[in-house]
Amino acid sequence: MPGAVAVRTKAEYSSSIRSKERIRDAFFEMLQEKPVEKITVTDIIRNAHVNRGTFYAHYADIHQLLESIENEYLEMFDGMLEQIDSMEDIQAPLRFLLTISDFLEKNEELYRKLAWATATEVLISKMQDHFIQHMKHMPELPEELRNSLAFRARVYLFAGGISGIYRAWMRGELDANLQEVAQEANRIILDESLLFFQEKK
């Protein structure tokens, strides 16, 4: 019966989603214990309480699992970057910084757990690269500014500085909530004019 098939398909889909969540949760837990290159499929299935066939139904290997997670986070991050669409957002980035804070706050416990993992450093580096490329190719930027050393250097400084601040927060090295982190980062950028500056007379 068509209805029975539909119900069964929906149930199978829900089961597949739960299996993937258990695999990912187990992977995140393992990252707290060992570097990604030392994590095995056996480690994952034992901790996720799934069989080997279930793992391979979703991922070819640990590398593909990690790549899938990275791509998912990068896609969400790129969605945030799309909100930076004007020179005003660059010069006064509080709105963007609050968006990052909100993004982290939704999964605060997970990010704090992952803060020390080597694999997370790779993901943060990729996010920095995406941010830099987005900034360098904003259509509103005048060509002369885009190609200037002053702008390009400040983009790299901004990207590295912001990622460093949030990394420190995830590691518990900044005694503040995420809203305070965003406000302070914005104040520093405005005070120091990291992206745009005026010559002091």
Backbone as numpy.savetxt, mean C-alpha at the origin, in Angstrom:
# Nx Ny Nz CAx CAy CAz Cx Cy Cz
-31.88 -28.61 -11.98 -32.72 -27.40 -11.98 -31.85 -26.15 -11.98
-32.18 -25.14 -12.79 -31.36 -23.93 -12.88 -31.16 -23.25 -11.54
-32.25 -23.22 -10.72 -32.13 -22.57 -9.42 -31.13 -23.25 -8.52
-31.12 -24.58 -8.55 -30.20 -25.35 -7.71 -28.77 -25.11 -8.14
-28.56 -25.02 -9.46 -27.22 -24.75 -9.99 -26.74 -23.39 -9.53
-27.64 -22.40 -9.56 -27.28 -21.04 -9.15 -26.88 -21.00 -7.69
-27.66 -21.71 -6.85 -27.35 -21.74 -5.42 -26.01 -22.40 -5.18
-25.79 -23.53 -5.87 -24.55 -24.26 -5.69 -23.36 -23.42 -6.14
-23.52 -22.71 -7.25 -22.44 -21.87 -7.77 -22.12 -20.75 -6.79
-23.16 -20.15 -6.21 -22.96 -19.08 -5.23 -22.25 -19.61 -3.99
-22.63 -20.79 -3.56 -22.00 -21.40 -2.38 -20.54 -21.72 -2.66
-20.28 -22.21 -3.85 -18.89 -22.52 -4.23 -18.05 -21.26 -4.29
-18.66 -20.19 -4.79 -17.95 -18.91 -4.86 -17.61 -18.41 -3.46
-18.58 -18.49 -2.55 -18.34 -18.05 -1.17 -17.25 -18.88 -0.52
-17.27 -20.18 -0.78 -16.26 -21.07 -0.22 -14.87 -20.72 -0.76
-14.81 -20.38 -2.05 -13.54 -20.01 -2.67 -12.98 -18.73 -2.04
-13.86 -17.76 -1.80 -13.44 -16.50 -1.18 -12.91 -16.75 0.22
-13.60 -17.60 0.98 -13.14 -17.90 2.34 -11.80 -18.61 2.33
-11.61 -19.50 1.36 -10.33 -20.22 1.25 -9.19 -19.25 0.96
-9.43 -18.31 0.06 -8.40 -17.33 -0.27 -8.08 -16.46 0.93
-9.10 -16.10 1.69 -8.88 -15.28 2.89 -8.05 -16.04 3.92
-8.34 -17.33 4.10 -7.57 -18.12 5.05 -6.12 -18.27 4.59
-5.92 -18.46 3.30 -4.56 -18.57 2.75 -3.79 -17.28 2.97
-4.43 -16.16 2.70 -3.75 -14.87 2.87 -3.48 -14.56 4.33
-4.46 -14.86 5.19 -4.26 -14.63 6.63 -3.08 -15.46 7.14
-3.02 -16.70 6.70 -1.91 -17.57 7.11 -0.58 -17.03 6.59
-0.59 -16.54 5.38 0.63 -15.97 4.79 1.10 -14.75 5.59
0.16 -13.87 5.94 0.52 -12.69 6.73 1.10 -13.09 8.08
0.51 -14.11 8.69 1.02 -14.58 9.97 2.43 -15.15 9.83
2.68 -15.88 8.76 4.00 -16.46 8.53 5.05 -15.38 8.30
4.63 -14.27 7.70 5.58 -13.18 7.45 6.12 -12.59 8.75
5.40 -12.80 9.85 5.88 -12.32 11.14 6.99 -13.20 11.68
7.09 -14.42 11.15 8.03 -15.40 11.68 9.27 -15.59 10.82
9.14 -15.40 9.51 10.26 -15.67 8.61 10.15 -14.86 7.33
11.25 -14.62 6.62 11.19 -13.90 5.34 10.42 -14.69 4.31
9.88 -14.00 3.31 9.00 -14.64 2.34 9.67 -15.77 1.59
10.98 -15.65 1.33 11.68 -16.68 0.58 11.79 -18.00 1.35
11.53 -17.96 2.65 11.60 -19.18 3.45 10.22 -19.77 3.78
9.18 -19.09 3.32 7.83 -19.60 3.54 7.50 -20.61 2.45
6.95 -21.73 2.85 6.61 -22.79 1.90 5.09 -22.95 1.80
4.67 -23.64 0.74 3.24 -23.94 0.58 2.77 -24.79 1.76
3.62 -25.70 2.21 3.28 -26.53 3.36 3.00 -25.68 4.59
3.82 -24.65 4.81 3.59 -23.73 5.93 2.20 -23.11 5.83
1.87 -22.65 4.62 0.60 -21.94 4.40 -0.59 -22.86 4.63
-0.58 -24.04 4.01 -1.77 -24.90 4.11 -1.95 -25.43 5.53
-0.84 -25.62 6.24 -0.94 -26.09 7.62 -1.60 -25.02 8.50
-1.20 -23.77 8.30 -1.73 -22.68 9.12 -3.10 -22.21 8.66
-3.39 -22.39 7.37 -4.69 -21.96 6.84 -5.75 -23.04 6.99
-5.32 -24.26 7.32 -6.23 -25.40 7.45 -6.99 -25.66 6.15
-6.23 -25.63 5.04 -6.77 -26.00 3.74 -5.85 -27.06 3.15
-6.33 -27.77 2.13 -5.47 -28.78 1.53 -4.63 -28.19 0.40
-3.68 -28.93 -0.05 -2.75 -28.45 -1.07 -3.48 -28.11 -2.38
-4.48 -28.92 -2.70 -5.23 -28.67 -3.92 -5.95 -27.35 -3.90
-6.45 -26.97 -2.72 -7.14 -25.68 -2.57 -6.17 -24.52 -2.81
-4.96 -24.65 -2.26 -3.96 -23.60 -2.48 -3.67 -23.44 -3.97
-3.39 -24.55 -4.64 -3.00 -24.49 -6.05 -4.17 -24.14 -6.97
-5.39 -24.23 -6.45 -6.54 -23.79 -7.23 -6.55 -22.27 -7.37
-5.86 -21.60 -6.43 -5.83 -20.14 -6.43 -4.48 -19.57 -6.87
-3.39 -20.23 -6.49 -2.05 -19.69 -6.74 -1.11 -20.79 -7.22
-0.24 -20.43 -8.15 0.73 -21.40 -8.66 1.83 -21.68 -7.64
2.17 -20.65 -6.86 3.23 -20.79 -5.86 3.18 -19.60 -4.92
4.12 -19.55 -3.99 4.18 -18.44 -3.02 4.42 -17.11 -3.72
5.25 -17.13 -4.74 5.54 -15.89 -5.48 4.27 -15.31 -6.08
3.41 -16.15 -6.65 2.17 -15.64 -7.25 1.22 -15.13 -6.18
1.22 -15.79 -5.02 0.40 -15.30 -3.90 0.84 -13.90 -3.49
2.15 -13.72 -3.32 2.67 -12.42 -2.94 2.38 -11.37 -4.02
2.57 -11.74 -5.26 2.32 -10.82 -6.37 0.86 -10.40 -6.42
-0.04 -11.35 -6.16 -1.47 -11.04 -6.15 -1.81 -10.03 -5.07
-1.23 -10.22 -3.89 -1.47 -9.30 -2.78 -0.90 -7.92 -3.10
0.32 -7.88 -3.63 0.94 -6.62 -4.00 0.10 -5.87 -5.03
-0.36 -6.58 -6.05 -1.15 -5.94 -7.10 -2.46 -5.37 -6.55
-3.05 -6.07 -5.60 -4.29 -5.61 -4.99 -4.06 -4.31 -4.23
-2.99 -4.27 -3.45 -2.69 -3.07 -2.67 -2.27 -1.91 -3.58
-1.51 -2.22 -4.62 -1.09 -1.17 -5.55 -2.28 -0.59 -6.29
-3.25 -1.43 -6.62 -4.45 -0.94 -7.30 -5.22 0.02 -6.39
-5.34 -0.33 -5.11 -6.01 0.56 -4.16 -5.22 1.86 -4.00
-3.89 1.74 -3.95 -3.05 2.92 -3.80 -3.16 3.83 -5.02
-3.19 3.23 -6.21 -3.34 4.03 -7.43 -4.67 4.76 -7.43
-5.70 4.13 -6.85 -6.99 4.80 -6.75 -6.89 6.05 -5.88
-6.08 5.98 -4.82 -5.86 7.16 -3.98 -5.09 8.22 -4.74
-4.11 7.80 -5.53 -3.31 8.77 -6.27 -4.15 9.56 -7.27
-5.18 8.93 -7.79 -6.05 9.61 -8.75 -6.74 10.81 -8.12
-6.77 10.84 -6.79 -7.39 11.98 -6.11 -6.47 13.21 -6.10
-5.20 13.00 -6.42 -4.27 14.13 -6.54 -4.38 14.62 -7.98
-5.21 15.60 -8.19 -5.49 16.00 -9.57 -5.30 17.49 -9.84
-4.63 18.18 -8.93 -4.42 19.60 -9.16 -3.15 20.07 -8.45
-2.67 21.21 -8.88 -1.49 21.81 -8.25 -1.77 22.12 -6.78
-3.00 22.46 -6.48 -3.35 22.78 -5.09 -3.15 21.57 -4.20
-3.52 20.37 -4.70 -3.34 19.16 -3.92 -1.86 18.87 -3.66
-1.01 19.25 -4.59 0.42 19.03 -4.43 1.01 20.00 -3.41
0.62 21.25 -3.52 1.19 22.28 -2.66 0.66 22.20 -1.23
-0.58 21.74 -1.07 -1.19 21.59 0.26 -1.81 20.20 0.32
-1.00 19.18 0.60 -1.43 17.78 0.43 -2.20 17.16 1.59
-2.78 17.98 2.48 -3.44 17.41 3.65 -4.55 16.44 3.25
-5.33 16.78 2.24 -6.43 15.90 1.83 -5.90 14.52 1.43
-4.81 14.51 0.68 -4.22 13.24 0.26 -3.66 12.48 1.45
-3.01 13.18 2.36 -2.43 12.55 3.54 -3.51 11.95 4.44
-4.63 12.65 4.55 -5.76 12.11 5.34 -6.35 10.88 4.66
-6.30 10.85 3.34 -6.78 9.68 2.60 -5.89 8.47 2.89
-4.57 8.70 2.92 -3.64 7.62 3.27 -3.92 7.14 4.69
-4.11 8.08 5.60 -4.37 7.72 6.99 -5.64 6.89 7.11
-6.67 7.27 6.38 -7.92 6.52 6.40 -7.71 5.11 5.84
-6.92 5.00 4.79 -6.60 3.72 4.16 -5.91 2.80 5.16
-4.95 3.33 5.90 -4.22 2.54 6.89 -5.08 2.21 8.10
-5.93 3.15 8.49 -6.74 2.97 9.69 -7.71 1.81 9.54
-8.17 1.55 8.32 -9.14 0.48 8.09 -8.53 -0.90 8.36
-7.21 -1.00 8.23 -6.53 -2.28 8.47 -5.32 -2.06 9.37
-5.52 -1.27 10.42 -4.40 -0.85 11.27 -3.63 -2.03 11.86
-4.34 -3.02 12.39 -3.67 -4.15 13.02 -2.79 -4.91 12.02
-3.32 -5.11 10.81 -2.57 -5.83 9.78 -1.31 -5.07 9.39
-1.42 -3.77 9.16 -0.26 -3.00 8.74 0.81 -2.95 9.82
0.37 -2.87 11.06 1.36 -2.87 12.15 2.09 -4.20 12.22
1.39 -5.29 11.94 2.03 -6.61 11.93 3.03 -6.73 10.79
2.70 -6.14 9.66 3.52 -6.29 8.47 4.68 -5.30 8.41
4.70 -4.33 9.31 5.65 -3.23 9.22 7.11 -3.68 9.19
7.40 -4.81 9.85 8.79 -5.27 9.95 9.14 -6.32 8.90
8.17 -6.73 8.11 8.40 -7.79 7.13 9.17 -7.28 5.92
10.13 -8.05 5.45 10.93 -7.67 4.28 10.04 -7.49 3.06
9.06 -8.36 2.89 8.17 -8.27 1.74 7.41 -6.95 1.73
7.09 -6.44 2.91 6.37 -5.17 2.99 7.24 -4.01 2.53
8.53 -4.09 2.79 9.44 -3.05 2.33 9.44 -2.98 0.80
9.34 -4.14 0.16 9.29 -4.18 -1.31 8.01 -3.50 -1.79
6.89 -3.79 -1.14 5.62 -3.19 -1.51 5.66 -1.67 -1.32
6.21 -1.22 -0.20 6.31 0.22 0.05 7.16 0.89 -1.02
8.24 0.22 -1.43 9.10 0.75 -2.49 8.32 0.89 -3.80
7.49 -0.10 -4.11 6.68 -0.04 -5.33 5.66 1.09 -5.25
5.09 1.29 -4.05 4.14 2.38 -3.87 4.82 3.73 -4.09
6.05 3.86 -3.59 6.81 5.08 -3.81 7.01 5.32 -5.29
7.37 4.28 -6.02 7.59 4.41 -7.46 6.31 4.84 -8.18
5.18 4.26 -7.78 3.90 4.64 -8.40 3.59 6.10 -8.11
3.86 6.52 -6.87 3.61 7.91 -6.49 4.48 8.86 -7.31
5.75 8.53 -7.42 6.69 9.37 -8.17 6.27 9.50 -9.63
5.91 8.38 -10.24 5.50 8.41 -11.65 4.21 9.21 -11.83
3.29 9.09 -10.88 2.05 9.86 -10.95 2.34 11.35 -10.88
3.20 11.74 -9.96 3.53 13.15 -9.80 4.24 13.71 -11.02
5.15 12.94 -11.57 5.95 13.41 -12.70 5.15 13.53 -13.99
3.99 12.87 -14.04 3.21 12.86 -15.28 1.85 13.52 -15.15
1.68 14.32 -14.11 0.43 15.06 -14.00 0.30 16.05 -15.14
-0.78 15.99 -15.92 -0.91 16.85 -17.11 -0.94 18.34 -16.80
-1.34 18.68 -15.58 -1.45 20.10 -15.23 -0.08 20.76 -15.01
0.95 19.95 -14.78 2.27 20.51 -14.51 2.85 21.15 -15.76
3.35 22.38 -15.65 4.04 23.01 -16.78 5.27 22.18 -17.15
5.55 22.06 -18.41 6.66 21.24 -18.88 7.98 21.68 -18.26
8.16 22.99 -18.15 9.42 23.52 -17.60 9.61 23.06 -16.16
8.51 23.09 -15.38 8.58 22.65 -13.99 8.81 21.15 -13.91
8.10 20.40 -14.73 8.19 18.95 -14.72 9.62 18.46 -14.94
10.35 19.17 -15.79 11.70 18.76 -16.16 12.79 19.38 -15.29
12.40 20.22 -14.35 13.41 20.89 -13.53 13.96 19.95 -12.47
15.23 20.11 -12.14 15.85 19.32 -11.08 15.19 19.62 -9.75
14.83 20.89 -9.51 14.22 21.29 -8.24 12.94 20.50 -7.99
12.10 20.37 -9.01 10.84 19.65 -8.84 11.09 18.16 -8.68
11.91 17.57 -9.55 12.13 16.12 -9.52 12.78 15.69 -8.20
13.71 16.50 -7.71 14.36 16.18 -6.43 13.35 16.22 -5.29
12.46 17.21 -5.32 11.46 17.34 -4.25 10.42 16.22 -4.30
10.11 15.74 -5.50 9.18 14.61 -5.62 9.77 13.38 -4.92
11.04 13.11 -5.17 11.69 11.96 -4.54 11.78 12.15 -3.02
12.09 13.36 -2.61 12.18 13.65 -1.18 10.82 13.50 -0.50
9.79 14.01 -1.16 8.44 13.92 -0.64 8.00 12.46 -0.50
8.20 11.69 -1.56 7.78 10.28 -1.56 8.50 9.49 -0.48
9.81 9.68 -0.37 10.58 8.97 0.64 10.23 9.40 2.05
10.01 10.70 2.21 9.69 11.22 3.54 8.34 10.74 4.05
7.34 10.80 3.17 5.99 10.38 3.58 5.96 8.89 3.90
6.57 8.08 3.04 6.58 6.64 3.31 7.33 6.34 4.60
8.40 7.11 4.86 9.16 6.92 6.09 8.35 7.25 7.33
7.56 8.32 7.25 6.73 8.72 8.38 5.69 7.65 8.70
5.01 7.16 7.66 3.97 6.15 7.90 4.57 4.81 8.29
5.74 4.50 7.78 6.42 3.26 8.19 6.75 3.33 9.68
7.24 4.51 10.11 7.57 4.69 11.53 6.32 4.56 12.39
5.19 5.09 11.92 3.95 4.95 12.68 3.56 3.48 12.79
3.65 2.73 11.67 3.27 1.32 11.69 4.12 0.52 12.66
5.37 0.95 12.82 6.28 0.25 13.74 6.14 0.71 15.18
5.24 1.62 15.41 5.03 2.11 16.77 6.09 3.09 17.22
6.81 3.69 16.27 7.88 4.62 16.61 7.39 6.06 16.72
6.14 6.30 16.32 5.53 7.63 16.47 4.32 7.49 17.37
4.35 8.16 18.49 3.27 8.08 19.47 2.19 9.08 19.10
1.38 8.71 18.11 0.32 9.60 17.63 -0.69 8.78 16.86
-1.90 9.32 16.72 -2.88 8.64 15.88 -2.67 9.08 14.43
-3.37 8.42 13.52 -3.13 8.65 12.10 -3.54 10.06 11.65
-4.55 10.61 12.28 -4.95 11.98 11.93 -3.84 12.96 12.31
-3.25 12.73 13.46 -2.16 13.60 13.91 -0.94 13.45 13.01
-0.68 12.23 12.56 0.44 11.99 11.64 0.24 12.76 10.35
-0.98 12.72 9.81 -1.28 13.44 8.57 -1.13 14.94 8.76
-1.64 15.44 9.87 -1.55 16.90 10.14 -0.09 17.34 10.26
0.71 16.55 10.98 2.11 16.92 11.18 2.89 16.83 9.87
2.64 15.79 9.08 3.33 15.67 7.79 2.98 16.85 6.89
1.71 17.25 6.91 1.29 18.40 6.10 1.98 19.67 6.56
2.08 19.84 7.90 2.74 21.04 8.43 4.19 21.10 8.00
4.88 19.96 8.05 6.28 19.92 7.65 6.43 20.29 6.18
5.57 19.73 5.35 5.64 20.02 3.91 5.41 21.50 3.64
4.41 22.08 4.31 4.12 23.49 4.10 5.23 24.38 4.64
5.76 24.03 5.81 6.82 24.84 6.42 8.11 24.78 5.62
8.45 23.59 5.15 9.71 23.40 4.47 9.61 23.53 2.95
8.37 23.60 2.45 8.16 23.73 1.01 8.93 22.65 0.25
8.64 21.41 0.53 9.40 20.32 -0.06 9.23 20.21 -1.57
8.06 20.57 -2.08 7.84 20.43 -3.52 8.04 21.74 -4.26
7.53 22.81 -3.72 7.66 24.10 -4.38 8.23 25.09 -3.36
9.03 25.99 -3.83 9.67 26.91 -2.90 9.79 28.28 -3.52
9.95 29.26 -2.66 10.20 30.61 -3.10 11.58 31.01 -2.61
12.31 31.67 -3.44 13.64 32.12 -3.05 13.52 33.14 -1.92
14.27 32.89 -0.87 14.24 33.84 0.26 15.07 35.07 -0.10
14.49 36.20 0.26 15.20 37.45 -0.05 16.06 37.88 1.13
